[in-house]
């Protein structure tokens, strides 16, 4: 298995350093490669080599996916697994790699589920008010306003450092694959961030995390997710109320007020316009819901 371990380590470094994928993506794609190699060793009854990987066909991939299906994965997970396998085989085979063509399972793309502005503010307010210390309440309020008021991903907010201070009218954000973008800061968001910094008991360092945990280390996204989960229970909000739903709400509400798709693409940091276009469907679906609920003949 030494050769397999070496291939997986090379794959991990490629994803992390060359492709600049997120920690979660790297972990998931490497785990897929490890599952594939373990399956092939048992399936073929011999040690896996780069030459073997270059020669695997559709039947091998179908057998691998069948085993994964028996593990209980659904269409979405199967499609992701297949995508990771293709990427791994292309990496191992190099430029001349011939990856077997295999149609993945159909995945119905769900629409993002935004929440209303009142719900977004109520959520952030409840979390801030129930925090165990004032500075933690100010921190959580600032984080959630960044997600809703500036459209940041939670990982992007956690990635901000003390170098962003003092704040101006815009904020430079590093998104997926190290891509940077400039987002405008509403006065309310700027005030929330400044209030948190003023109350935070830990010194702000240029290279250190802006948002700190209770002991001074980097704030974990899991803490924000748990806080949101608790608040939505207290407020009677639906399960769709998550930190990422605040970003969806930012996009949907801007589009509903006349923002064009290209500008929205830049604000969200989407690599392609097709990722942004889904919000046109969200807005149409929202209008249809209003019509159905309000029209006496609906």
C-alpha positions, -999 to +999 in steps of 0.1 A: +000+000+000+030+023+001+026+032-035-011+040-029-003+061+001+022+081-020-004+086-047-029+099-022-003+122-007+006+137-041-031+141-048-036+159-015-007+183-022-020+190-057-055+198-044-043+220-016-013+238-032-019+237-070-057+238-071-061+257-038-092+238-028-107+242+007-097+220+036-130+202+034-128+195-003-092+182+000-103+159+028-133+146+009-114+141-024-085+123-008-109+100+011-125+092-022-092+083-037-084+061-008-117+043-011-111+038-049-076+023-043-088+000-016-117-012-038-094-018-068-069-038-048-097-061-037-116-061-070-085-068-091-067-090-065-034-073-069-015-042-058-027-009-074-002+009-096-003+040-117-003+017-148-034-001-135-052+032-129-044+043-164-061+011-177-093+010-156-126+011-176-163+018-172-169-016-157-145-008-129-161+025-121-196+010-122-185-017-098-170+010-075-201+031-075-223+000-069-203-008-038-206+029-027-244+027-033-245-004-011-229+018+016-260+039+014-249+070-004-275+089-025-275+106-059-257+137-048-230+119-029-226+094-058-222+123-083-196+139-061-177+106-057-176+101-094-164+137-100-136+132-074-126+098-090-123+114-125-102+142-111-079+117-094-075+096-125-067+126-146-041+137-120-024+103-119-025+098-157-013+133-166-021+153-197-027+121-218-049+104-193-080+087-208-106+087-181-136+063-187-167+082-197-195+072-173-227+091-169-233+101-133-266+099-115-292+127-120-291+153-094-320+177-090-305+211-082-324+226-053-330+263-051-313+283-023-338+291+004-335+327+016-351+341+048-367+375+052-348+406+063-368+407+096-359+371+103-322+378+095-321+407+120-341+388+146-318+358+143-286+379+148-302+399+176-312+368+195-278+353+193-261+385+204-285+389+233-281+354+246-243+353+244-225+346+277-203+378+275-209+411+258-179+409+235-190+375+223-225+389+216-209+417+196-187+392+178-216+370+167-237+400+157-209+413+135-203+379+119-240+374+110-243+409+097-213+402+074-231+372+060-263+390+054-251+425+048-221+417+026-229+382+013-199+365+027-195+328+031-190+318+067-155+306+059-147+339+043-158+358+074-136+334+096-107+341+073-106+378+079-076+390+098-067+421+119-053+436+087-088+447+076-088+473+105-094+502+104-124+497+081-133+517+051-163+516+029-152+484+012-137+451+024-112+428+005-124+392+009-105+360+000-129+334-013-127+300-029-095+290-046-078+321-032-098+344-054-101+379-039-130+404-044-140+438-030-174+440-013-190+472+000-197+476+037-230+490+049-226+515+078-244+490+100-220+462+092-190+485+097-203+497+131-209+461+142-174+451+133-159+481+150-180+476+181-168+440+183-131+450+180-135+476+207-149+450+231-127+420+222-103+413+251-076+400+227-053+423+208-058+425+171-028+413+151-024+420+114-018+384+107-041+370+134-078+361+130-102+390+133-129+369+150-117+351+181-130+322+201-136+325+239-099+315+246-084+338+219-079+313+191-096+314+157-134+313+159-148+280+146-176+282+120-192+253+140-198+276+169-217+301+147-238+272+132-247+259+167-257+294+178-279+298+147-295+264+154-303+274+190-317+308+180-340+295+152-355+271+178-361+299+202-376+321+175-396+294+158-378+297+125-376+269+100-347+245+096-337+264+064-324+292+086-287+286+085-256+308+083-254+301+045-291+311+041-281+346+051-258+348+021-286+334-001-309+361+013-283+388+005-283+377-031-321+372-035-330+406-019-304+425-040-318+408-072-353+416-061-344+453-058-329+455-093-293+444-090-280+430-123-266+395-125-230+405-134-227+428-104-242+402-082-217+376-095-189+399-085-203+406-051-208+369-044-174+358-059-189+332-082-165+319-108-193+316-135-225+335-142-244+302-142-239+299-104-255+334-100-284+328-124-300+304-100-311+334-079-334+345-108-353+313-102-354+320-064-369+355-070-395+341-094-404+313-069-407+339-041-431+360-062-451+330-070-454+321-034-467+356-026-492+354-054-505+320-043-508+331-007-524+365-014-546+361-044-582+352-035-585+329-066-551+312-062 
